[in-house]
């Protein structure tokens, strides 16, 4: 069973807000402790508190954002402030400043922030009338604050920092800057942003910072940040020849190169096999549909901003699909179903297309065309608990195969704006809770965080350096069956609505590939690597033996290649290590004569000389068992 990070909290007793995660070290773009690939030089990561779980850290970071803004306006009097929230790893503030901030400016700002902290200034909360707040803002000539004020409801609160600086804010903050550690924060970068996140509005400058309770936590954060850069899937994707995103074709569209495509095929084949074994059937559905389908499904009303524009074909408008769900619904509706047929489990690796703004796309993590590992289960109301448990078991099986074994579980309940009968919502929520309880997985409640059409379970995975990634989701849906008038014939002959379960385990195959690449730092397990074994013949005389061994390896499904560059052995080995080949097999005259190879493994180091037959057997077994490395009988 996976190691779960969050304790169980009864749904009826607690309300736990779950804030959105910033694009940060904690969850870049938005998951197994232990060794994966090369270890960080300083050893295993120490636990770092998360803002969403630490009230003191939230207050520290929120207060540091105000200290940042005060320092900027002290040094740059023409700078106007906009907003400055905390994030999962720190804080930021957006500024409208006539000149761009430089690295030299950041150093000066940081020094001024330390000086402000040292002054032991109080942070005080003050309630004011809307008229007083407006008068204060106009006196400062801060137009952005006026816009913010327009959207606030009373009471209007502001926080002062000493007697010199204030901002509209709901808090919370520390009581005094003496609670801030000047050795536990840093300013990290400057990036462009837009007012209200809209490209049509004024362009701003965003200063990012990080803040912690202790200098030791800051040092650990910096270590993890460096480790994250080393693991960056975009760099590794280029260095290892896995994928690229070509500007000529358009932003956010992924080109899979031969090595990446081979690995993707291995992932897909495993996924399909696991689904067949778990009672699913596969579907293939179109990439476009008449726009009327998206009106019926509700996507055109609720999701149009994330959809590409329609195309005109034969005087009809067609729409690229942003979701696979309506296609599965139409497949269900193609014939009248009996209760005896339920549950029906259908899965599809379906490519979808969504419009993402240029500023938010990020490697494989956020793209415009991606493949969802979608599945939909149509079931009876009384089957919900069993089907959800079945999904949880399959999710654990698939994720653990890729060495993700630490999870964080959220159960999201009915929001204020929703559809459906209370009794159905209660039944659905109890079904999710029952499945989690039977699975033995701890969870926390995101009260009111469900979709408008049903409650859901979200699962985050923890990677090798402690980052959490949102991947799997399980959603109950009463909306689409209603919109499409789905029915089954019940035991009493009446027509009833099925319950629809939406489910994705990877979420997006592209994004999961990026997460997996960073988790392994490019040192993929033997069973998954595009090139599993590289044969290194030392001389031309032993090349025929290498070619025969390559043929034998390929005959048992092992992806083996021969380095025919003719370089010296030292360079052959270095090249193989740089390309992160799991196993290098050196072949000299002695090995060719004795039917052996001299093995070097990235996972286990020098394995010595072994019989070629032992290599064949170990490699075939590792593939069959989807193993991290070779197990050689020695």
Buried (B, 14 or more C-beta within 10 A) or exposed (E): EBEBBBEBBEBEEEEBEBEEBBBBBBBBBBBBBEEBBBEBEEEEBEEBEBBBEBEEBBBBBBBBBBBBBBBBBBEBEEBBBBBBBBBBBBBBBBBBBEEEBEEEBBEBBBEBBBEBBEEEBBBBEEEBEBEEBBEBBEEEEBBBBBBBBEEEEEEBBBBBBBEEBBBBBEEBBBEBBEBBBBEBBBBBEBEEBBBBEEEEEBEBBBBBBBBBBEEEBBBBBBBBBBBBEBBBBBBBBEEBBBBBBEEEEEEBBBEBBEBBBBBBEBBBEBBBEBBEEBEBEEBEBEEBBBBEBBEBBBBBEEBEEBBBEBEEEEEEEBBBBBBBBBBBBBBBBEEEBEBEBBBBBBBBBBBBBBBBBEEEBBBBBBBBBBBBBBBBBBBBBEBBBBBBBBBBBBBBEBBBBBBBBBBBBBBBBBBEEBBBEEEBBEBBBBBBBBBBBBBEBBBBBBBBBBBBBBBBBBBBBBBBBBBBBBBBBBBBBBBBBBBBEBBBBEEEEEEBBBBBBBBBBBBBBBBBBBBBBBBBBBBBBBBBBBBBBBBBBBEEEBBEBBBEBBEBBEEBEBBBBBBEEEEEEEEBBEBBEEBBBBBBBBBBEEBBEEEBBBBBBBBBEEBEEBBBEBBBBBBBBBBEEBBBBBEBEE
